[in-house]
Amino acid sequence: MRCRTAAVAAVGAAAAVFLALIGAADAGSCLEAKLCCPGRDSACVVQKTPINAIIEDPTDKPCYCDHACLKLGDCCTDFKPACGG
């Protein structure tokens, strides 16, 4: 049982490090993700949660840093100041 507890602790620590490393991009910030794209570009996205995660909170949906987000209403919170929208 002791070995299993150590394994669970190691996985938890690894997950915490991973989340800390990707935390800036997951904040929903165009500036922090260094993204600003002209027109409509589906690759110009900031994922707030890991891909394939179950989204339980509507604020966890991805946000966009392309100028089409203004029409579609899915811009990241800092799109206008970061990208001049």
Secondary structure, 3 states (H helix, E strand, C coil): CHHHHHHHHHHHHHHHHHHHHHHHHHCCCHHHHCCCECCCCCCCEECCCCCCCCCCCHHHCCEECECCHHHHCCECCCHHHHHCC
